């Protein structure tokens, strides 16, 4: 067992949040006062700012020198597990793809980084051309007719799909209030349509992991607005009868939306068009190179057929052949309007464009082939570990990921998947369990993608193999983890279940600090 060979021990700092490091009056840089000649030429700049846009008081920012700022963020970086330092195979359903560093050079150049989204379109012809060309690439990859790169991520793209569904049937004068999805489609396919007021019907999988057409027939009706579905689903199982599903929904007058947030296993092999979908989206921050970034910055590239193109958000990017220029096109008949500021998350767009250009059509197909090969190699190795299983579709290959179960190990040793997750961190690995609720007991969802070598996959499996061995020999060792990570095991998770205790921002933290963390003082003279 080679899980300990690297001698991994993560850097650990007692690093406070940056506001607690502030030292009043300390500065990282002193901006010189404007020279008299400049003041005389430009006048009082502040007076030109509308009164409503001026601060009443100075911004509440940390005050500290440059070196301490650098130290703070480098320490935080050393406490982070990531693809550049570790093996993060365990980010199932999120395709934590290797991002070529050259792409970072592209997006950090001033030509991209210093663009302003309100610039005159005549001054951003280059980036508009990239957006326009990426739209064309996505059409080829999906078979659909028009793309918008405006949504900020996958769930946002699903929201955009639901908005277009609503607008489409309002235009037709039809009242349809149900959207159908499946149990192992991405959870956002069920959650997001509710925000648009739809009743969501979830179709369960059979014991073999497949959804049957007969099950879908029971819920599809004249009230069905759309089917939102992931294929392959989060189990890694691909439904080869998907065209029967879309035909069934179309026969009832509904639309079909394809959630392709993860497309690593099918690029250049299957397309939304041939499967009968009216719309589909891809996550550029997953399949197409950009780092995930804990929910952003992302881009949910959404494509539609010609029939739905008039409902896309604006602006789209058009090309005027006569004047050889690209332009922002707001002239869309039934547009749902804007779903996000401006016209897309340009860094994600540029990375995706560079990634596709570097690979070409055959390279995209190779991505899918290697992703599937890696996943099934990992499946083969994982099933040799005592205590782990892969529910559904026994003996069959999966596509880009597998949802495994440690139920047997938990019953025999008392070690839970959460314990294994913390122990994996001691070896420099990353481990993702599953979406809640746990339909698969004691789950772990692994997705190796095409980015990993055989050596890396073998190393990752050896870590899990070692932990399983520890669970049977010394379960308390696993339960006490982590030992080499940046934080100790937290026994009280109650605050995670109470939104009243969440503090997403520093301002929110300050508002709630006294309520939850300050000791109570009985003597008002001391309080």
C-alpha positions in Angstrom: 0.0 0.0 0.0 1.6 3.2 -1.1 -0.8 5.8 0.3 1.9 7.2 2.5 4.8 7.3 0.1 4.8 11.1 -0.4 5.0 11.9 3.2 2.4 14.5 2.7 1.9 17.0 5.5 0.0 20.2 4.7 1.2 23.6 5.8 -0.8 24.7 8.8 -1.0 28.3 10.0 -3.1 29.9 12.8 -4.1 32.4 10.2 -6.8 34.9 11.2 -9.2 36.5 8.7 -7.7 39.6 7.1 -9.8 42.1 9.1 -8.3 40.8 12.3 -4.9 41.6 11.0 -5.6 45.3 10.4 -3.4 47.9 12.0 -4.9 51.3 12.0 -3.0 53.8 9.9 -0.8 51.1 8.2 -0.7 51.4 4.4 0.5 49.1 1.7 1.0 52.0 -0.7 0.7 55.8 -0.4 -0.8 57.4 -3.4 0.9 60.7 -4.1 -1.2 63.9 -4.2 -2.0 65.2 -7.7 0.4 67.9 -8.9 -0.8 71.5 -9.3 -0.8 71.3 -13.1 -3.0 68.3 -13.1 -5.4 69.8 -10.4 -5.7 72.9 -12.5 -6.5 71.0 -15.6 -9.0 68.4 -14.3 -10.4 70.4 -11.4 -12.2 68.9 -8.5 -12.9 65.4 -9.7 -15.1 64.4 -6.7 -17.6 67.1 -7.6 -18.3 65.5 -10.9 -19.4 62.3 -9.2 -23.2 62.2 -8.6 -24.1 62.8 -5.0 -25.9 59.5 -4.8 -22.7 57.6 -5.7 -20.5 59.2 -3.1 -19.7 57.4 0.1 -20.8 59.1 3.3 -17.9 57.5 5.1 -14.6 55.8 4.1 -14.8 52.2 3.0 -14.2 49.6 5.7 -11.1 48.0 4.4 -8.2 46.3 6.2 -5.2 48.4 6.9 -1.9 46.6 6.5 1.4 46.7 4.6 2.2 44.9 1.4 4.4 42.2 2.9 1.7 41.2 5.4 -0.9 41.0 2.7 1.3 38.7 0.7 2.1 36.6 3.7 -1.6 36.3 4.5 -2.7 35.0 1.1 0.3 32.8 0.6 -0.4 31.1 3.9 -4.0 30.6 2.9 -2.8 29.1 -0.5 -0.6 26.7 1.3 -3.6 25.4 3.3 -5.5 24.6 0.1 -5.8 21.3 -1.7 -5.9 21.7 -5.4 -5.1 20.2 -8.8 -1.7 21.8 -9.1 -0.5 20.3 -5.8 -2.6 17.2 -5.2 -4.8 14.5 -6.7 -8.4 15.7 -6.7 -10.0 12.8 -8.4 -12.8 12.9 -5.9 -14.7 15.9 -7.3 -17.4 13.8 -8.9 -20.1 15.5 -11.0 -17.9 18.6 -11.1 -15.2 17.7 -13.6 -12.2 19.3 -11.9 -10.3 19.5 -15.1 -6.6 20.5 -15.5 -6.4 24.0 -16.7 -3.4 24.6 -19.0 -1.4 27.5 -17.4 -1.0 29.1 -20.9 -4.7 29.8 -20.7 -4.1 31.9 -17.6 -1.6 33.9 -19.5 -4.2 34.7 -22.1 -6.8 35.9 -19.6 -4.4 37.9 -17.5 -3.0 39.9 -20.4 -4.2 43.5 -20.2 -5.9 42.9 -23.6 -8.4 40.8 -21.7 -8.0 41.7 -18.0 -8.4 45.4 -18.5 -11.5 45.3 -20.7 -14.5 47.1 -19.4 -17.9 45.6 -20.1 -19.4 49.0 -20.9 -16.7 49.8 -23.6 -18.0 50.8 -27.0 -18.3 47.6 -29.0 -16.0 49.2 -31.7 -13.2 48.9 -29.1 -13.7 45.3 -28.2 -13.9 43.7 -31.6 -11.4 41.0 -30.7 -13.2 39.6 -27.7 -16.6 39.8 -29.5 -15.0 37.7 -32.3 -13.9 35.1 -29.7 -17.5 35.0 -28.3 -18.9 34.7 -31.8 -16.5 32.0 -32.8 -17.1 30.0 -29.6 -20.8 30.1 -30.3 -20.1 28.5 -33.6 -17.9 25.8 -31.9 -20.6 25.0 -29.4 -23.1 24.6 -32.3 -20.9 22.0 -33.9 -20.3 20.2 -30.6 -24.1 20.0 -29.7 -25.8 20.1 -33.1 -28.0 23.0 -31.9 -28.5 26.3 -33.8 -27.6 29.2 -31.5 -25.8 29.8 -28.2 -25.8 32.4 -25.5 -22.8 32.6 -23.2 -24.5 34.9 -20.8 -25.5 32.6 -17.9 -22.9 32.5 -15.1 -22.9 28.8 -14.5 -24.9 25.5 -14.7 -27.7 26.2 -12.3 -28.0 29.7 -13.9 -28.2 28.0 -17.3 -31.0 25.8 -16.0 -32.8 28.9 -14.8 -32.4 30.4 -18.2 -33.8 27.2 -19.8 -36.8 27.4 -17.4 -37.3 31.1 -18.3 -37.3 30.3 -22.0 -39.8 27.4 -21.5 -42.1 29.8 -19.6 -41.8 32.5 -22.3 -42.3 29.9 -25.1 -45.6 28.6 -23.8 -46.8 32.0 -22.9 -46.3 33.1 -26.5 -48.2 30.0 -27.6 -51.0 30.7 -25.1 -50.6 27.3 -23.4 -50.7 26.8 -19.6 -48.2 24.1 -18.6 -47.0 24.0 -15.1 -44.9 20.8 -14.7 -41.3 20.0 -15.4 -40.1 16.4 -15.2 -36.6 15.3 -14.2 -35.0 12.1 -12.9 -33.6 11.2 -9.5 -30.0 11.0 -10.6 -30.0 14.1 -12.8 -28.1 17.0 -11.3 -30.2 18.3 -8.3 -30.4 21.8 -9.9 -32.6 20.3 -12.6 -35.2 19.8 -9.9 -34.5 22.8 -7.7 -34.2 25.6 -10.2 -37.5 25.2 -12.0 -39.3 25.6 -8.7 -37.9 29.2 -8.6 -40.0 29.8 -11.8 -43.1 28.4 -10.1 -43.1 25.0 -11.7 -44.2 21.8 -10.1 -41.3 19.4 -10.4 -41.9 15.6 -10.9 -38.9 13.4 -10.2 -38.8 10.0 -11.9 -36.9 7.3 -9.9 -34.4 4.9 -11.3 -35.0 1.1 -11.3 -32.8 -1.3 -9.4 -30.4 -1.5 -12.3 -30.0 2.3 -12.3 -31.9 3.0 -15.5 -35.0 5.1 -15.9 -37.7 3.2 -17.8 -39.8 4.8 -20.6 -42.9 3.3 -18.9 -42.1 5.3 -15.7 -41.9 8.5 -17.8 -45.2 7.7 -19.5 -46.9 7.8 -16.2 -46.0 11.4 -15.5 -45.9 13.1 -18.9 -49.1 14.9 -19.8 -50.6 18.0 -21.4 -49.4 19.8 -18.2 -45.7 18.9 -19.0 -43.8 22.0 -20.0 -40.4 20.3 -20.3 -38.1 17.4 -19.4 -34.8 18.5 -17.8 -32.4 15.6 -17.7 -28.8 14.7 -17.3 -27.3 11.9 -19.4 -25.1 10.2 -18.3 -26.6 10.7 -14.9 -24.7 11.2 -11.6 -24.2 7.5 -11.3 -22.1 7.5 -14.6 -24.8 5.4 -16.3 -25.7 6.5 -19.8 -29.3 6.0 -21.0 -29.1 4.7 -24.6 -32.8 5.1 -25.0 -32.8 8.9 -24.4 -34.3 9.6 -27.9 -37.4 7.6 -26.8 -37.7 10.0 -23.8 -37.5 13.1 -25.9 -39.9 11.8 -28.5 -42.4 11.0 -25.7 -42.3 14.5 -24.3 -42.5 16.1 -27.7 -45.6 14.0 -28.5 -47.2 15.5 -25.4 -46.3 19.0 -26.6 -43.4 19.6 -24.2 -39.8 20.8 -24.6 -36.6 18.9 -23.7 -33.6 20.4 -22.0 -30.3 18.6 -21.8 -28.1 19.2 -18.7 -24.6 18.7 -20.0 -22.7 20.4 -17.2 -20.4 17.4 -17.4 -19.7 16.4 -21.0 -16.2 14.9 -20.7 -17.3 11.4 -21.5 -19.3 12.2 -24.7 -17.5 15.1 -26.5 -17.5 14.4 -30.2 -19.4 11.1 -29.7 -23.0 12.0 -28.9 -24.8 15.3 -29.5 -28.0 16.9 -28.1 -29.5 17.3 -31.6 -29.4 13.6 -32.4 -30.9 12.9 -29.0 -33.9 15.1 -29.8 -33.2 18.0 -27.4 -34.6 21.5 -28.0 -32.0 23.1 -25.7 -28.8 22.2 -23.9 -26.1 23.8 -21.8 -22.4 23.1 -21.1 -20.3 24.4 -18.2 -17.3 26.1 -19.7 -15.8 26.1 -16.2 -15.8 22.3 -16.0 -15.6 20.5 -19.3 -13.9 23.3 -21.2 -10.9 24.0 -19.1 -11.7 26.8 -16.6 -11.2 25.9 -13.0 -14.3 25.3 -11.0 -13.5 28.1 -8.5 -16.0 27.0 -5.8 -19.0 28.1 -7.9 -17.4 30.7 -10.0 -16.3 32.4 -12.1 -18.2 30.1 -14.4 -20.1 30.2 -17.7 -23.2 28.1 -18.6 -23.1 28.1 -22.4 -26.8 27.5 -23.4 -27.8 26.4 -26.9 -31.2 26.1 -28.5 -32.8 25.1 -31.8 -33.9 27.7 -34.3 -37.5 27.5 -32.9 -36.3 28.6 -29.5 -33.6 31.1 -30.6 -36.0 34.1 -30.4 -36.3 33.5 -26.7 -32.6 33.6 -25.8 -31.3 36.3 -23.5 -29.8 39.4 -25.0 -27.4 40.6 -26.2 -26.2 38.0 -28.6 -23.1 38.6 -30.7 -23.8 39.2 -34.4 -21.5 39.8 -37.4 -22.0 42.5 -40.0 -20.3 41.1 -43.1 -20.7 44.3 -45.1 -18.8 46.4 -42.5 -16.7 43.5 -41.2 -17.5 44.1 -37.6 -19.0 42.3 -34.6 -21.9 43.9 -32.7 -24.1 43.4 -29.7 -27.5 42.2 -31.0 -30.5 43.2 -28.9 -33.0 42.8 -31.6 -34.4 39.4 -30.6 -38.2 39.0 -31.0 -39.3 37.2 -27.8 -36.1 37.5 -25.7 -36.4 36.8 -22.0 -34.1 39.8 -21.5 -30.9 39.7 -19.5 -30.1 36.9 -17.1 -26.8 38.4 -16.2 -24.9 41.6 -16.5 -23.3 42.3 -19.9 -22.6 39.5 -22.3 -20.7 36.7 -20.5 -17.8 35.8 -18.2 -15.1 36.6 -20.6 -12.2 34.8 -18.8 -14.1 31.5 -18.9 -15.0 32.1 -22.5 -11.4 32.8 -23.5 -10.1 29.7 -21.7 -12.7 27.5 -23.4 -11.9 29.0 -26.8 -8.2 28.4 -26.4 -8.8 24.8 -25.1 -11.0 23.9 -28.1 -8.6 25.6 -30.6 -5.6 23.6 -29.1 -7.5 20.3 -29.3 -9.5 20.4 -32.5 -12.3 18.0 -33.4 -10.3 14.8 -33.0 -8.7 16.1 -29.8 -12.2 16.6 -28.3 -13.1 13.0 -29.1 -9.9 11.9 -27.5 -10.8 13.7 -24.4 -14.0 11.6 -24.2 -12.2 8.4 -24.9 -9.6 8.9 -22.3 -12.1 10.1 -19.7 -14.2 7.0 -20.1 -11.0 4.8 -20.1 -9.8 6.4 -16.9 -13.1 6.1 -15.2 -13.5 2.4 -16.0 -9.9 1.7 -15.0 -10.7 3.4 -11.7 -13.9 1.4 -11.3 -12.0 -1.9 -11.9 -9.4 -1.0 -9.2 -11.9 0.3 -6.7 -14.1 -2.8 -6.7 -11.0 -4.8 -5.5 -11.0 -2.8 -2.3 -12.7 -4.5 0.6 -15.8 -2.7 1.8 -16.7 -0.7 -1.3 -19.3 -1.3 -4.0 -20.8 0.4 -7.1 -24.6 0.1 -6.9 -26.7 -0.2 -10.0 -25.7 -1.7 -13.4 -23.5 -4.4 -11.9 -20.8 -5.7 -14.3 -21.4 -2.9 -16.8 -19.1 0.0 -17.7 -19.9 3.6 -16.7 -19.0 6.7 -18.6 -17.2 9.6 -16.8 -17.8 8.9 -13.1 -19.2 6.4 -10.6 -21.1 6.8 -7.4 -19.6 4.2 -5.1 -20.9 3.1 -1.7 -19.0 2.3 1.5 -22.1 0.8 3.1 -20.4 -2.6 3.7 -17.4 -1.1 5.3 -19.6 1.1 7.5 -21.6 -1.8 8.7 -18.5 -3.9 9.5 -16.2 -1.2 11.0 -18.4 1.7 12.0 -16.3 4.0 9.7 -18.4 6.4 7.7 -17.8 8.0 4.3 -17.3 11.3 6.2 -14.5 9.7 8.2 -12.9 8.5 5.0 -13.2 12.0 3.5 -11.2 13.5 6.4 -8.6 10.7 6.3 -8.0 11.2 2.5 -6.9 14.8 3.3 -4.0 13.4 5.3 -2.6 12.0 2.1 -3.0 15.1 0.1 -6.1 13.9 -1.7 -9.6 15.3 -2.3 -12.8 13.3 -1.8 -16.3 14.2 -2.7 -19.2 12.3 -1.2 -22.5 13.0 -2.9 -25.3 15.4 -3.4 -27.7 15.4 -0.5 -29.8 13.5 0.4 -27.7 10.3 0.2 -29.8 8.1 -2.1 -26.8 5.8 -2.3 -25.8 4.9 1.3 -22.3 6.0 2.4 -21.5 7.4 -1.0 -18.4 8.7 -2.7 -18.6 10.0 -6.3 -15.3 9.8 -8.2 -14.6 11.3 -11.6 -11.1 11.0 -12.9 -11.6 12.9 -16.2 -9.1 12.6 -19.0 -6.5 14.7 -17.1 -5.0 12.0 -14.9 -2.3 9.5 -15.7 -2.3 5.8 -14.7 0.3 6.6 -12.0 -2.0 9.2 -10.5 -5.0 6.9 -10.5 -3.0 4.1 -9.0 -1.8 6.5 -6.3 -5.3 7.6 -5.5 -6.6 4.1 -5.3 -3.7 3.1 -3.0 -4.8 5.9 -0.6 -8.3 4.6 -0.4 -7.1 1.0 -0.2 -4.9 1.9 2.7 -7.7 3.8 4.5 -10.0 0.8 4.1 -7.3 -1.4 5.6 -7.0 1.0 8.5 -10.8 0.9 9.0 -10.7 -2.8 9.5 -7.6 -2.9 11.6 -7.9 0.4 13.6 -11.2 2.2 13.0 -10.5 4.8 15.6 -7.5 5.9 13.6 -9.7 6.8 10.6 -12.4 8.3 12.8 -9.9 10.6 14.4 -8.7 12.1 11.1 -7.5 14.5 9.9 -4.0 14.6 11.3 -1.9 16.3 8.6 -4.5 18.8 7.4 -5.1 22.4 8.2 -8.0 22.1 10.6 -9.0 19.5 13.2 -12.2 17.5 13.1 -15.3 19.6 13.9 -17.7 17.9 16.2 -20.5 20.5 16.1 -22.0 21.1 12.6 -25.3 22.5 13.9 -24.5 26.0 12.6 -24.4 24.6 9.0 -28.1 23.7 9.4 -29.2 27.1 10.7 -29.2 29.9 8.1 -29.6 32.4 11.0 -26.1 31.6 12.0 -24.5 31.9 8.5 -22.3 34.8 7.8 -21.4 34.9 4.1 -19.7 38.3 4.2 -17.6 40.2 6.7 -20.4 42.7 7.3 -22.8 39.9 8.0 -20.3 38.3 10.3 -20.0 41.6 12.2 -23.8 41.9 12.5 -24.1 38.4 13.9 -20.9 38.3 15.9 -22.3 39.6 19.2 -25.4 37.5 18.9 -23.6 34.2 18.6 -20.0 34.6 19.7 -19.7 37.4 22.2 -19.9 36.3 25.9 -23.0 37.6 27.6 -22.4 40.4 30.2 -24.9 40.7 33.0 -23.5 44.0 34.4 -24.6 46.8 32.0 -21.7 49.0 33.3 -19.3 46.4 31.9 -21.2 45.8 28.6 
